[in-house]
């Protein structure tokens, strides 16, 4: 007699036994390098190297209270728009205050605006795909939450070779707190003309705890890995990342850029 085929329920129960829920880290990342005034140019590409959008990153620090505000935005060739504005403090440890993301246009599966207030635990998600829907949820947001701050945190982890964990709010139609497992990979040397430097590659896996974490891989909902590269110098600098900008979108590459030579010549 042929062996009976396992049911979906039995597979899920097996996963729940084998995959415990990930525990949240209690400590935010310690400040090794203070953030300051920044303006940079960015390119967004697909993994084939095609340019999808041009972007900018502005960062300012309030001299009175040390509040850091970053504003990253992309304008797509197809008219789509993405912006993330993040506010955080850097007193001994990095602490998120608020994070707001706006995405609209054909480049995104969901037209949305999300706001995270880490000080109150309030997460608001506004969806607009024909029918407007607003979801407001209160979450127990841990102090190590990393939304909008991942690049900053990695710049402060380049002195360690051990695995780290931070939290992140997945601000989808069903907001929840997930964990990011950050694993330093092999260091490599890159060249810029006659200048050589070391780059630290980080592999970041999204860990979803509980029943949802067990179900996600079986139903194809497991988020893809995130890859980021940081120049490992006395002033660690972001070089490149490969990750989705939001839930449901493909993995795209963000890299630093600069105005073209033709533009610089035109301004002389």
Secondary structure, DSSP 8 states (H G I E B T S, - for coil): -------HHHHHHHHHHHS------SS--B-SS----EEEEEEEE-TT--EEEEEEEEEEE-TTT--EEEEEEEEETTS-EEEEEEEEEESSBEEEEEEEEEEESTT-SS-EEEEEETTTTEEEEEEESSSEEEEEEE----TTB-TTTHHHHHHTSTT--S-EEEEEEE-STT-EEEEEEEEE---EEEEETTEEEEEEEEEEEEE--HHHHHHHTTTT-----EEEEEE-STT-EEEEEEE-SSTTS--EEEEEE---HHHHHHT-
